[in-house]
Every structure is written in C-alpha cells, then in structure tokens.
Amino acid sequence: MDPTYSYNPEKNFQQGDNTEAMTLPPGPNGPVGTVWIDLEKETFGLHGTEDPHLVGKEQSHGCIRLTNWDATELAGMVSRGVEVSFVD
C-alpha cells in the first residue's frame, strides 16, 4: 500500500530520454497509484494509476493497471504467495 515508484533504466524500460535512476514518493497521483501488487517477474505488477480514464486504453510495459479503488480492493483480497494466472 502507498508504494514509492522506483525507476532504474538498467532494469526497467526506457522512459523517454531519462537515463537516470529515480524514486518518486507515494501517493494516488504517482505512476503506480495507491497500491503495488508485486508479481514474480521483476518490475512487473498489478497497480493503481494516476489516470483511471486510461485503464484499458493505453499500453503498458508488462504491468496491469487498475483504478486506485479497484487496486485497493484487490489488495485486500489477496495475500503474499497467491498464484496469479492470466486467462485469455
């Protein structure tokens, strides 16, 4: 809950011309919103977003974006070690 956002261009995708590592403070308007649910694959997760109107309309770099309220509800329903499956 209330995650900071850490970016490292050596681990993450390239964000524009940014080549520097950075950490942004937590908050609902941050890149990962109010919740980060970590997945086994490094840098991938389910998370909130500062732009709920873009959920389902904008590409991601592997993460699943949810509205902050849906991410918060989901976080209350899962626990560490729960298996996540993506079904088409």
DSSP file (Angstrom, degrees, kcal/mol; ACC not computed):
  #  RESIDUE AA STRUCTURE BP1 BP2  ACC     N-H-->O    O-->H-N    N-H-->O    O-->H-N    TCO  KAPPA ALPHA  PHI   PSI    X-CA   Y-CA   Z-CA
    1    1 A M              0   0    0      0, 0.0    34,-0.2     0, 0.0    33,-0.1   0.000 360.0 360.0 360.0 146.0    0.0    0.0    0.0
    2    2 A D        -     0   0    0     32,-3.1    33,-0.2     1,-0.1    32,-0.1   0.932 360.0-167.9  47.6  59.6    1.2    3.5   -0.8
    3    3 A P        -     0   0    0      0, 0.0    24,-0.4     0, 0.0     2,-0.2  -0.427  19.7-128.2 -77.5 148.1    4.3    2.4   -2.7
    4    4 A T        -     0   0    0     22,-0.2     2,-0.6    -2,-0.1    23,-0.0  -0.539  27.4-122.7 -77.8 161.8    7.1    4.6   -3.8
    5    5 A Y  E     -A   24   0A   0     19,-2.1    19,-3.1    -2,-0.2     2,-0.5  -0.947  27.2-169.4-111.7 118.3    7.9    4.4   -7.5
    6    6 A S  E     -A   23   0A   0     -2,-0.6     2,-0.4    17,-0.2    17,-0.2  -0.913   1.8-171.3-109.8 132.4   11.5    3.4   -8.3
    7    7 A Y  E     +A   22   0A   0     15,-3.2    15,-2.4    -2,-0.5    -2,-0.0  -0.986  10.6 172.2-125.4 129.3   12.8    3.6  -11.8
    8    8 A N    >>  -     0   0    0     -2,-0.4     4,-3.4    13,-0.2     3,-2.2  -0.939  23.2-152.2-134.8 111.4   16.2    2.2  -13.0
    9    9 A P  T 34 S+     0   0    0      0, 0.0    -1,-0.1     0, 0.0    11,-0.1   0.679  96.5  61.6 -61.1 -15.6   16.8    2.3  -16.7
   10   10 A E  T 34 S+     0   0    0      1,-0.1     4,-0.1     9,-0.1     3,-0.0   0.716 120.7  23.0 -80.1 -19.7   19.1   -0.7  -16.4
   11   11 A K  T <4 S+     0   0    0     -3,-2.2    -1,-0.1     2,-0.1     2,-0.1   0.724 122.0  52.7-110.7 -36.8   16.2   -2.8  -15.1
   12   12 A N  S  < S-     0   0    0     -4,-3.4    -5,-0.1     1,-0.2     3,-0.0  -0.298  96.1 -79.9 -94.0 177.7   13.1   -1.1  -16.4
   13   13 A F        -     0   0    0      1,-0.1     2,-0.5    -2,-0.1    -1,-0.2  -0.317  58.8 -90.0 -68.2 161.7   12.0    0.0  -19.8
   14   14 A Q        -     0   0    0     -4,-0.1     2,-0.9     1,-0.1    -1,-0.1  -0.668  35.1-151.7 -79.4 124.9   13.5    3.3  -21.1
   15   15 A Q    >   -     0   0    0      3,-0.5     3,-2.2    -2,-0.5    -1,-0.1  -0.820  53.6 -69.8 -99.8  97.2   11.3    6.3  -20.2
   16   16 A G  T 3  S-     0   0    0     -2,-0.9     0, 0.0     1,-0.3     0, 0.0  -0.321 105.7 -25.3  58.2-132.4   11.8    8.9  -22.9
   17   17 A D  T 3  S+     0   0    0     -3,-0.1     2,-0.4    -2,-0.0    -1,-0.3   0.348 101.4 126.9 -93.6   5.0   15.3   10.4  -22.7
   18   18 A N    <   +     0   0    0     -3,-2.2    -3,-0.5     1,-0.2     0, 0.0  -0.495  21.7 162.7 -71.5 120.6   15.7    9.6  -19.0
   19   19 A T        +     0   0    0     -2,-0.4     2,-0.3    -5,-0.1    -1,-0.2   0.319  48.2  93.2-115.5   4.4   18.9    7.7  -18.3
   20   20 A E  S    S-     0   0    0    -12,-0.1     2,-0.1   -11,-0.1   -13,-0.0  -0.772  76.0-118.6-102.2 142.9   19.0    8.3  -14.5
   21   21 A A        +     0   0    0     -2,-0.3     2,-0.3   -13,-0.1   -13,-0.2  -0.480  41.4 175.0 -70.5 149.0   17.6    6.2  -11.7
   22   22 A M  E     -A    7   0A   0    -15,-2.4   -15,-3.2    -2,-0.1     2,-0.4  -0.989  27.2-149.1-153.7 158.5   14.9    7.9   -9.6
   23   23 A T  E     -A    6   0A   0     -2,-0.3   -17,-0.2   -17,-0.2   -19,-0.0  -0.995  14.3-159.1-131.9 126.7   12.4    7.3   -6.8
   24   24 A L  E     -A    5   0A   0    -19,-3.1   -19,-2.1    -2,-0.4     6,-0.0  -0.807  27.0-106.4-104.1 146.9    9.1    9.1   -6.6
   25   25 A P        -     0   0    0      0, 0.0    -1,-0.1     0, 0.0   -23,-0.0  -0.219  41.1 -94.5 -69.0 160.5    7.2    9.5   -3.4
   26   26 A P        +     0   0    0      0, 0.0   -22,-0.2     0, 0.0     8,-0.1  -0.241  64.1 115.8 -69.4 162.6    4.0    7.5   -2.7
   27   27 A G  S >  S-     0   0    0      6,-0.7     3,-1.8   -24,-0.4     5,-0.2  -0.666  73.6 -87.6 149.9 159.4    0.6    8.9   -3.4
   28   28 A P  T 3  S+     0   0    0      0, 0.0     6,-0.2     0, 0.0    40,-0.1   0.693 121.8  54.4 -65.4 -19.0   -2.5    8.4   -5.6
   29   29 A N  T 3  S+     0   0    0      4,-0.1    21,-0.2    -3,-0.1     5,-0.0   0.310  86.5 105.8 -98.9   9.4   -1.1   10.6   -8.4
   30   30 A G  S X  S-     0   0    0     -3,-1.8     3,-1.7     3,-0.1    20,-0.3  -0.357  90.1 -97.1 -81.0 168.2    2.1    8.6   -8.7
   31   31 A P  T 3  S+     0   0    0      0, 0.0    19,-0.2     0, 0.0    20,-0.1   0.747 125.1  37.4 -59.0 -26.2    2.8    6.2  -11.6
   32   32 A V  T >  S-     0   0    0      1,-0.3    16,-1.3   -29,-0.2     3,-0.8   0.229 100.1-147.6-111.4  13.9    1.7    3.2   -9.6
   33   33 A G  T <   -     0   0    0     -3,-1.7    -6,-0.7     1,-0.2    -1,-0.3  -0.208  53.6 -34.0  61.8-144.2   -1.1    4.8   -7.8
   34   34 A T  T 3  S+     0   0    0     -6,-0.2   -32,-3.1    15,-0.1     2,-0.4   0.565 123.5  43.4 -92.6 -10.9   -2.0    3.8   -4.2
   35   35 A V    <   -     0   0    0     -3,-0.8    13,-1.6   -34,-0.2     2,-0.4  -0.997  51.6-170.2-142.2 139.3   -1.2    0.0   -4.5
   36   36 A W  E     -B   47   0B   0     -2,-0.4     2,-0.7    11,-0.2    11,-0.2  -0.988   5.6-169.3-126.1 121.1    1.5   -2.2   -5.9
   37   37 A I  E     -B   46   0B   0      9,-3.2     9,-2.3    -2,-0.4     2,-0.1  -0.930  24.5-138.6-109.7 106.3    0.9   -5.9   -6.0
   38   38 A D  E     -B   45   0B   0     -2,-0.7     2,-0.2     7,-0.2     7,-0.2  -0.351  13.8-155.5 -70.4 139.5    4.3   -7.5   -6.9
   39   39 A L        -     0   0    0      5,-2.2     5,-0.2     2,-0.4     4,-0.1  -0.692  31.6-105.0-106.7 167.2    4.5  -10.3   -9.4
   40   40 A E  S    S+     0   0    0     -2,-0.2     2,-0.4     2,-0.1    -1,-0.1   0.847 100.9  81.5 -62.2 -36.0    7.2  -12.9   -9.6
   41   41 A K  S >  S-     0   0    0      1,-0.1     3,-2.1     2,-0.1    -2,-0.4  -0.596  98.0-104.4 -75.9 126.3    8.8  -11.4  -12.7
   42   42 A E  T 3  S+     0   0    0     -2,-0.4    -1,-0.1     1,-0.3     3,-0.1  -0.205 100.8  10.0 -55.9 136.4   11.0   -8.5  -11.7
   43   43 A T  T 3  S+     0   0    0      1,-0.2     2,-0.4    -4,-0.1    -1,-0.3   0.417 103.7 112.6  72.7   5.6    9.5   -5.0  -12.3
   44   44 A F    <   +     0   0    0     -3,-2.1    -5,-2.2    -5,-0.2     2,-0.3  -0.856  37.2 132.9-106.1 141.7    6.0   -6.5  -13.2
   45   45 A G  E     -B   38   0B   0     -2,-0.4    19,-2.2    -7,-0.2     2,-0.5  -0.983  54.7 -99.6-166.7 175.6    3.0   -5.9  -11.0
   46   46 A L  E     +Bc  37  64B   0     -9,-2.3    -9,-3.2    -2,-0.3     2,-0.3  -0.940  55.9 156.7-105.3 132.2   -0.7   -5.1  -10.7
   47   47 A H  E     -Bc  36  65B   0     17,-2.5    19,-2.8    -2,-0.5   -11,-0.2  -0.967  41.3-100.0-154.3 165.6   -1.1   -1.5   -9.6
   48   48 A G        -     0   0    0    -13,-1.6     2,-0.3   -16,-1.3    19,-0.2  -0.162  36.3-141.6 -75.7 178.9   -3.2    1.6   -9.4
   49   49 A T        -     0   0    0     17,-0.3    19,-0.5   -17,-0.2   -15,-0.1  -0.993  21.0-136.0-146.6 151.4   -2.8    4.5  -11.8
   50   50 A E  S    S+     0   0    0     -2,-0.3    -1,-0.1   -20,-0.3   -18,-0.1   0.602 104.3  54.4 -78.9 -11.6   -3.0    8.3  -11.6
   51   51 A D    >   +     0   0    0      1,-0.1     3,-2.2   -20,-0.1     4,-0.3  -0.674  60.5 170.0-122.8  75.9   -5.0    8.3  -14.8
   52   52 A P  G >  S+     0   0    0      0, 0.0     3,-1.3     0, 0.0    -1,-0.1   0.773  75.2  66.5 -60.9 -25.2   -8.0    6.0  -14.3
   53   53 A H  G 3  S+     0   0    0      1,-0.2    14,-0.0     3,-0.0    -2,-0.0   0.646  97.7  55.7 -70.2 -12.2   -9.6    7.2  -17.6
   54   54 A L  G X> S+     0   0    0     -3,-2.2     3,-2.6     2,-0.1     4,-1.1   0.478  73.8 123.8 -97.2  -3.6   -6.7    5.5  -19.5
   55   55 A V  T <4 S+     0   0    0     -3,-1.3    11,-0.1    -4,-0.3     9,-0.0  -0.402  88.2   6.8 -59.3 124.8   -7.2    2.0  -17.9
   56   56 A G  T 34 S+     0   0    0      2,-0.3    -1,-0.3    -2,-0.2    -2,-0.1   0.425 122.3  74.8  82.6  -0.8   -7.7   -0.4  -20.9
   57   57 A K  T <4 S+     0   0    0     -3,-2.6     2,-0.4     1,-0.1    -2,-0.2   0.493  86.7  57.0-119.5  -7.8   -6.8    2.3  -23.4
   58   58 A E  S  < S-     0   0    0     -4,-1.1    -2,-0.3     0, 0.0    -1,-0.1  -0.966  81.9-112.2-129.8 143.0   -3.1    2.7  -23.1
   59   59 A Q        -     0   0    0     -2,-0.4     2,-0.2    -3,-0.1    -2,-0.1  -0.361  28.5-154.7 -72.3 152.2   -0.3    0.2  -23.5
   60   60 A S        -     0   0    0      3,-0.1    -1,-0.0    -2,-0.1     4,-0.0  -0.721  25.9-118.9-116.9 169.6    1.8   -0.9  -20.5
   61   61 A H  S    S-     0   0    0     -2,-0.2     3,-0.1   -48,-0.0   -48,-0.1  -0.138  88.2 -55.4 -99.9  36.0    5.3   -2.3  -20.3
   62   62 A G  S    S+     0   0    0      1,-0.4     2,-0.1   -18,-0.1   -18,-0.1   0.183 108.0 112.6 115.9 -15.6    4.0   -5.5  -18.7
   63   63 A C        -     0   0    0    -19,-0.1     2,-0.6   -20,-0.1    -1,-0.4  -0.440  63.6-126.7 -85.7 163.0    2.1   -4.3  -15.7
   64   64 A I  E     -c   46   0B   0    -19,-2.2   -17,-2.5    -2,-0.1     2,-0.4  -0.955  25.4-152.1-108.5 117.3   -1.7   -4.5  -15.2
   65   65 A R  E     +c   47   0B   0     -2,-0.6     2,-0.3   -19,-0.2   -17,-0.2  -0.733  18.2 173.7 -93.4 137.5   -3.1   -1.1  -14.4
   66   66 A L        -     0   0    0    -19,-2.8   -17,-0.3    -2,-0.4     2,-0.0  -0.882  42.1 -88.7-129.4 162.4   -6.3   -0.8  -12.4
   67   67 A T     >  -     0   0    0     -2,-0.3     4,-2.7   -19,-0.2     5,-0.2  -0.398  45.2-111.1 -63.1 155.4   -8.1    2.2  -10.9
   68   68 A N  H  > S+     0   0    0    -19,-0.5     4,-2.3     1,-0.2     5,-0.2   0.895 118.9  51.0 -57.4 -40.4   -6.8    3.1   -7.5
   69   69 A W  H  > S+     0   0    0      2,-0.2     4,-1.9     1,-0.2    -1,-0.2   0.878 112.3  45.6 -68.7 -36.6  -10.1    2.0   -5.9
   70   70 A D  H  > S+     0   0    0      2,-0.2     4,-2.7     1,-0.2    -2,-0.2   0.895 112.6  50.7 -71.5 -39.0  -10.0   -1.4   -7.7
   71   71 A A  H  X S+     0   0    0     -4,-2.7     4,-2.5     2,-0.2    -2,-0.2   0.902 110.7  49.8 -63.5 -40.7   -6.3   -2.0   -6.9
   72   72 A T  H  X S+     0   0    0     -4,-2.3     4,-1.3    -5,-0.2    -1,-0.2   0.914 112.0  47.5 -64.1 -43.2   -7.0   -1.2   -3.2
   73   73 A E  H  < S+     0   0    0     -4,-1.9     4,-0.5     1,-0.2     3,-0.4   0.930 112.8  48.8 -63.9 -45.1  -10.0   -3.6   -3.2
   74   74 A L  H >X S+     0   0    0     -4,-2.7     3,-1.8     1,-0.2     4,-0.9   0.909 106.1  57.1 -61.3 -42.5   -7.9   -6.4   -4.9
   75   75 A A  H 3< S+     0   0    0     -4,-2.5     3,-0.4     1,-0.3    -1,-0.2   0.828 103.9  54.0 -59.4 -31.5   -5.0   -5.9   -2.5
   76   76 A G  T 3< S+     0   0    0     -4,-1.3    -1,-0.3    -3,-0.4    -2,-0.2   0.605 108.3  50.6 -76.4 -11.3   -7.4   -6.6    0.4
   77   77 A M  T <4 S+     0   0    0     -3,-1.8     2,-0.3    -4,-0.5    -1,-0.2   0.549 106.2  57.2-103.1 -10.9   -8.5   -9.9   -1.3
   78   78 A V     <  -     0   0    0     -4,-0.9     2,-0.3    -3,-0.4     3,-0.0  -0.782  60.6-160.6-120.1 163.2   -5.0  -11.4   -1.9
   79   79 A S    >   -     0   0    0     -2,-0.3     3,-2.0     1,-0.0    -3,-0.0  -0.910  42.5 -66.9-136.5 166.2   -2.0  -12.3    0.2
   80   80 A R  T 3  S+     0   0    0     -2,-0.3     3,-0.1     1,-0.3    -1,-0.0  -0.236 119.6  24.3 -52.8 134.0    1.7  -13.0   -0.4
   81   81 A G  T 3  S+     0   0    0      1,-0.3    -1,-0.3    -3,-0.0     2,-0.1   0.341  81.0 146.4  92.5  -5.9    2.2  -16.2   -2.4
   82   82 A V    <   -     0   0    0     -3,-2.0     2,-0.4     1,-0.1    -1,-0.3  -0.398  52.6-116.2 -64.3 140.3   -1.2  -16.2   -4.1
   83   83 A E        -     0   0    0     -3,-0.1     2,-0.5    -2,-0.1    -1,-0.1  -0.636  26.4-156.8 -81.6 132.9   -1.0  -17.7   -7.6
   84   84 A V        -     0   0    0     -2,-0.4     2,-0.4     2,-0.0    -1,-0.0  -0.937  11.3-177.4-111.1 128.2   -1.8  -15.3  -10.4
   85   85 A S        -     0   0    0     -2,-0.5     2,-0.6     2,-0.0    -2,-0.0  -0.988  17.7-147.6-125.8 135.7   -3.0  -16.7  -13.8
   86   86 A F        -     0   0    0     -2,-0.4     2,-0.4     2,-0.0    -2,-0.0  -0.909  20.3-168.1-101.2 121.2   -3.8  -14.6  -16.9
   87   87 A V              0   0    0     -2,-0.6    -2,-0.0     1,-0.1     0, 0.0  -0.925 360.0 360.0-115.8 131.9   -6.5  -16.3  -18.9
   88   88 A D              0   0    0     -2,-0.4    -1,-0.1     0, 0.0    -2,-0.0   0.442 360.0 360.0 -85.6 360.0   -7.5  -15.3  -22.4
